[in-house]
Amino acid sequence: MIGVIAVLKIKDGTAAEFEAIFSELSEKVRANEAGNKLYQLTKSRTEPNTYKVLELYADAEALATHGQTEYFKDLGRKMGAVMDGRPAVEVLDSVG
């Protein structure tokens, strides 16, 4: 398994728009990516305008497939309009 934590900071006043775009993306991921085991948006309790996406993939191929889908690219562009900078992404290897 491969884990990913993506930290996304958004512009003030754009939470509803961001969450709607992400909701559409997560629906498509769950419906089309058998190798994706978890794709969950969470919101920080301590950092304003900060979201963290918790992701889990069966293998490196599943992770690569995710980033190459047209819906990921299209919705990523839409998300870009409300983001406050580039996401910080950490890839993790499963242990045990």
C-alpha positions as semicolon CSV with decimal commas, in nm:
position;residue;x (nm);y (nm);z (nm)
1;M;0,000;0,000;0,000
2;I;0,102;0,356;-0,067
3;G;-0,032;0,646;0,139
4;V;-0,052;1,011;0,045
5;I;-0,120;1,315;0,258
6;A;-0,188;1,631;0,059
7;V;-0,211;1,963;0,242
8;L;-0,428;2,214;0,058
9;K;-0,459;2,577;0,162
10;I;-0,745;2,776;0,014
11;K;-0,827;3,145;-0,020
12;D;-1,054;3,312;0,236
13;G;-1,422;3,277;0,156
14;T;-1,386;2,988;-0,090
15;A;-1,457;2,689;0,138
16;A;-1,798;2,605;-0,010
17;E;-1,669;2,622;-0,368
18;F;-1,359;2,418;-0,283
19;E;-1,558;2,151;-0,100
20;A;-1,803;2,120;-0,391
21;I;-1,520;2,071;-0,641
22;F;-1,350;1,819;-0,415
23;S;-1,675;1,632;-0,362
24;E;-1,712;1,590;-0,738
25;L;-1,352;1,469;-0,762
26;S;-1,387;1,219;-0,478
27;E;-1,703;1,072;-0,634
28;K;-1,516;1,014;-0,960
29;V;-1,215;0,864;-0,782
30;R;-1,432;0,620;-0,588
31;A;-1,632;0,523;-0,897
32;N;-1,341;0,479;-1,138
33;E;-1,025;0,382;-0,949
34;A;-1,031;0,028;-0,815
35;G;-0,675;0,074;-0,683
36;N;-0,778;0,364;-0,461
37;K;-0,869;0,240;-0,115
38;L;-0,926;0,574;0,061
39;Y;-0,976;0,929;-0,064
40;Q;-1,093;1,144;0,225
41;L;-1,099;1,522;0,260
42;T;-1,045;1,651;0,614
43;K;-1,041;2,007;0,747
44;S;-0,788;2,126;1,001
45;R;-0,920;2,228;1,341
46;T;-0,615;2,446;1,411
47;E;-0,510;2,596;1,075
48;P;-0,761;2,826;0,903
49;N;-0,840;2,752;0,538
50;T;-0,637;2,429;0,551
51;Y;-0,755;2,090;0,430
52;K;-0,573;1,759;0,426
53;V;-0,652;1,479;0,187
54;L;-0,586;1,130;0,318
55;E;-0,526;0,884;0,033
56;L;-0,445;0,515;0,018
57;Y;-0,357;0,321;-0,298
58;A;-0,304;-0,050;-0,360
59;D;0,028;0,012;-0,536
60;A;0,241;0,261;-0,732
61;E;0,047;0,191;-1,051
62;A;-0,281;0,290;-0,883
63;L;-0,126;0,614;-0,759
64;A;0,012;0,693;-1,105
65;T;-0,324;0,619;-1,266
66;H;-0,496;0,862;-1,028
67;G;-0,278;1,154;-1,134
68;Q;-0,324;1,081;-1,504
69;T;-0,704;1,077;-1,518
70;E;-0,878;1,350;-1,714
71;Y;-1,119;1,426;-1,431
72;F;-0,826;1,475;-1,189
73;K;-0,662;1,718;-1,432
74;D;-0,987;1,905;-1,509
75;L;-1,105;1,937;-1,150
76;G;-0,751;2,018;-1,036
77;R;-0,758;2,321;-1,264
78;K;-1,091;2,430;-1,114
79;M;-0,949;2,385;-0,764
80;G;-0,650;2,597;-0,860
81;A;-0,873;2,906;-0,874
82;V;-0,950;2,880;-0,501
83;M;-0,616;2,751;-0,378
84;D;-0,373;2,970;-0,186
85;G;-0,053;2,820;-0,324
86;R;0,053;2,477;-0,440
87;P;-0,041;2,170;-0,238
88;A;0,220;2,005;-0,019
89;V;0,217;1,633;-0,095
90;E;0,387;1,359;0,104
91;V;0,398;1,000;-0,026
92;L;0,422;0,728;0,237
93;D;0,509;0,357;0,222
94;S;0,299;0,109;0,418
95;V;0,478;-0,072;0,699
96;G;0,367;-0,408;0,832
